[in-house]
């Protein structure tokens, strides 16, 4: 008999449900014993096969759930690793930006200092040059005065040319 356990149990139920009550038995009925026993034998024979199939289905379901859980754990771990890596990369980028800003600030400060020092140096050099020129100009006036006095002429602003020649040996 190739029917399933459910069908055989339904047949047994129908057989009992349709059985005639025995007279004066208080609700007891008469069932064809051989037919009922055959159905019970078929159920007993069929039940291990269906239980084995149910176990296989349950085991396959459990294996599928375990694999899905492993896959979900792997996906979660990979996502956490990627998130940590992104956080780490972001942190590295932020640190690099901060370091770059510090380097730029230091370079700007150093450039300001170099400009200030160069300006001070140029200002000092110009002052000393101006003083040297003033000293040279003063000395030139003194030489010019001595030159004129050696020539025997009075210093005048308008007379630049003279008929007398300067004698360097007499000046010494």
KATABEL-V704318 format. One record per helix or strand. SS is the DSSP state (@ for helix, = for strand). FROM is the first residue (numbers start at 1). TO is the last residue. If there is no record, write none. Layout:
SS|FROM|TO  SS|FROM|TO
//
This chain:
@|5|18  =|20|21  =|29|30  @|33|151  @|168|171
//
